[in-house]
Amino acid sequence: MSPLDSRVMDANAEALGVSVTELMGNAGKAVAEFIEKRYPGRNVLFVCGPGNNGGDGFAAASLMDPKLVSVALLKKPSEIHTDAAWHYYSELRCPIIDYSKADLNAYDVVVDCALGTGMRGNVREPYRSFIVETTGLHAVVSVDVPSGLGSDVSVHPMATVTFHDLKEGMSRENSGEIAIADIGIPAEAVDATGPGDILRYPIPGTGSHKGQNGRLMIVAGGPYFGAPIMSSMSALRTGADIVRLYTPESIFDTVAGTNPVLMVTKLPGDRLTTESVEFLLSESENYDAVLIGPGLGTDPDTVDAVRSFVSSCEVPMVIDADGITAVVGMEFKGNVVLTPHHNEFRRLGGTCCPNELAEKLGAVVLLKGATDEISDGRRTRLNRTGTPAMTGAGTGDVLAGATAALLSKGMTPFDSACLAAYICGKAGEYAFEDKSYGLIATDVIDEIPHVLRGGLR
């Protein structure tokens, strides 16, 4: 579990009614019980930072005998920056000292609650001095993760009490004995998407410029022109910098005239053919991701073209709609997202659940339904956002475009599929508030920025 996974999980738990304060209290209880069992009657110093890792230490110290426990603050009390941490700080009845005045050697046990999973970049003072000073101490216990783990300097504890699951990079060598504590995170906070998933959205850097935040190639259209337009506009509204649609000349004028921001390249003929494959493969090298399938139709030459392109393209890819029909029987290299509805799922060889199909095909499978199921063969997550009003034509194209946009912005295929399902479902809920059962796919596209705006505040 990465630091970002932890943040997503905590935010999803809070959305399910389990507050950070409650989780912190449970974490503190687990730490206190571990220390009292392992080091009964010993003098303990909690060294705490101002964030939630420090809050876990405050919560633990508040439950222990104040005659045996002290807390050393690495920052001033006024710098405690979360409400939950401040709550447990206010509960302390033990001695509280400034870290600069603490003698670590005067205590039997030192508890590391300095940085946790929130560390970014190099370790700065006063954390660096604390980490160095733990070297050679007999009994150090880290909370959640050893402070500085993954940087040039880190605590090497005798034991680490971590919460919910093993954290990324932890091992017996760098974390000592690892005790995993259940702190009451609901299973749904992990197994289903939620508002915390928006934290995965790749926010552009302040100095970034055009093309650095997603270059997406879409191969779509021919017999149909609505699907390529909707998937392209969805991708743009999801934040891809550059979206270029490659579509047959028979619908080029119609598609190109729909929106001035939509870039369109003309392919020969009235449908995708094998004649265009070599050109498309060369073009794909200029993009971060590809979406292929919406509105292509199922002409035999189109099917051959899709299969030829997909088998040779090295760029991460989303395959949707008629593209799915074309690739039945193929296997992939792990950088592909398939977005089938239930009939397409069965056509691909799926039976009961997407994890088996995903493992067999070597792809992420996003099975669309009242509850979306997303699997890469190892993990499966559910998405319950959405509304029954989203059963109309085009909503699948919107989802495909959003998934491809996130893929182009550097997200993994699995995370792209999970977040796109959440965003599009939530956008549908927003649209339903205004349009009710008259909701159409373009209404969902219009609401995507509102979902992002609310989640990225």
Helices and strands as residue ranges (DSSP letters): H 3-15, H 20-38, E 44-48, H 52-62, E 69-73, G 77-79, H 83-89, E 96-98, G 99-101, G 104-106, E 109-113, G 116-118, H 127-133, E 140-143, E 159-163, H 172-175, E 177-181, H 187-191, G 195-200, E 215-219, H 226-237, E 242-248, H 249-256, E 263-267, G 274-276, H 277-284, E 289-292, H 300-312, E 317-319, H 322-326, E 336-338, H 342-347, H 354-361, E 364-367, E 372-375, E 380-383, G 388-391, H 395-408, H 413-435, G 436-438, H 441-455
